[in-house]
Amino acid sequence: MPHYMLMFVGDEQRREGSKEAMDRGMAAVGKWWEEHKAVIRGGERLELSKTATTVRRVSGQMKVFDGPFIESKEQVGGYALVEVPDLDEAIRLAKAWPMGDVEVRPTVER
């Protein structure tokens, strides 16, 4: 059965609302994970992008840099690897995600 990566995307700088609103959002996320645990094969919440370390090839040598690979308004804040029959089902799961946007990508089958 195919696997899809759901990448949860949002603007880390936009922390709208009160602590209560954030708590409600995190409760909704927890509920989403619980409701879909039968098809989730892995996933995690990620630390803020400012904690990233990037390893880049520069003139044939691998170099280490502090910070994310690219500067952007939106960052991947977490991911879920799901095993579902098709893209339509992966999109259905993404549409049910309670916070922010979701990028859906199939994995390469080996």
C-alpha positions as CSV (number, residue, x, y, z in Angstrom):
1,M,0.0,0.0,0.0
2,P,1.4,3.5,-0.8
3,H,2.9,5.8,1.7
4,Y,2.4,9.6,1.7
5,M,4.2,12.3,3.7
6,L,1.9,14.9,5.2
7,M,4.0,18.0,6.0
8,F,2.4,20.4,8.4
9,V,3.3,23.9,7.3
10,G,2.8,27.3,9.0
11,D,4.4,30.6,9.8
12,E,6.3,30.2,13.1
13,Q,6.2,34.0,13.6
14,R,2.4,34.0,13.6
15,R,1.3,32.8,17.1
16,E,-2.2,34.2,17.1
17,G,-4.6,34.0,20.0
18,S,-4.4,33.3,23.7
19,K,-2.9,30.4,25.6
20,E,-6.4,29.0,25.7
21,A,-6.7,29.1,21.9
22,M,-3.3,27.4,21.5
23,D,-4.3,24.7,24.0
24,R,-7.5,24.1,22.0
25,G,-5.5,23.9,18.8
26,M,-3.1,21.4,20.3
27,A,-6.0,19.3,21.7
28,A,-7.5,19.3,18.2
29,V,-4.1,18.1,16.8
30,G,-4.0,15.3,19.5
31,K,-7.5,14.2,18.5
32,W,-6.5,14.1,14.8
33,W,-3.5,11.8,15.6
34,E,-5.7,9.6,17.8
35,E,-8.4,9.3,15.1
36,H,-5.9,8.4,12.4
37,K,-3.4,6.2,14.3
38,A,-4.4,3.2,12.3
39,V,-2.8,4.6,9.1
40,I,0.0,6.7,10.7
41,R,3.4,4.9,10.3
42,G,5.5,7.7,11.9
43,G,5.7,11.4,12.5
44,E,6.8,14.0,14.9
45,R,6.5,17.7,15.7
46,L,9.6,19.6,14.8
47,E,11.5,22.2,16.9
48,L,11.5,25.8,15.5
49,S,13.4,26.3,12.3
50,K,15.9,28.5,14.1
51,T,17.2,25.3,15.7
52,A,18.1,23.8,12.3
53,T,21.5,22.9,11.1
54,T,22.1,22.6,7.4
55,V,24.8,20.5,5.8
56,R,25.6,21.8,2.3
57,R,28.0,20.7,-0.4
58,V,30.3,23.7,-1.2
59,S,33.1,23.2,-3.8
60,G,32.8,19.4,-3.4
61,Q,33.1,19.6,0.5
62,M,30.3,19.1,3.0
63,K,30.0,22.2,5.2
64,V,27.9,22.8,8.3
65,F,25.8,26.0,8.7
66,D,23.6,27.2,11.5
67,G,19.9,27.8,10.5
68,P,17.5,26.4,8.0
69,F,18.3,25.6,4.4
70,I,16.2,28.4,3.0
71,E,14.6,31.5,4.5
72,S,10.9,31.5,4.0
73,K,7.7,32.8,5.5
74,E,6.4,29.3,6.2
75,Q,8.2,26.4,7.7
76,V,7.5,22.7,8.2
77,G,6.5,22.3,11.8
78,G,5.9,18.5,11.8
79,Y,5.0,15.6,9.6
80,A,3.1,12.3,9.5
81,L,3.9,9.3,7.3
82,V,0.7,7.6,6.4
83,E,-0.1,4.4,4.6
84,V,-3.3,4.7,2.7
85,P,-4.7,3.2,-0.6
86,D,-4.3,6.4,-2.7
87,L,-3.8,10.1,-3.0
88,D,-7.5,10.8,-2.5
89,E,-7.3,9.3,0.9
90,A,-4.1,11.1,1.8
91,I,-5.8,14.4,0.8
92,R,-8.9,13.5,2.9
93,L,-6.5,13.1,5.9
94,A,-4.8,16.4,5.1
95,K,-8.2,18.2,4.8
96,A,-9.0,17.0,8.4
97,W,-5.8,18.5,9.8
98,P,-7.0,21.1,12.3
99,M,-4.1,23.7,12.2
100,G,-2.4,25.4,9.2
101,D,-1.7,24.0,5.8
102,V,-0.6,20.5,4.7
103,E,1.7,19.5,1.8
104,V,1.0,16.0,0.7
105,R,3.7,14.0,-1.2
106,P,4.0,10.3,-2.1
107,T,7.1,8.5,-1.1
108,V,9.2,6.7,-3.6
109,E,8.3,3.0,-3.6
110,R,11.3,0.6,-3.5
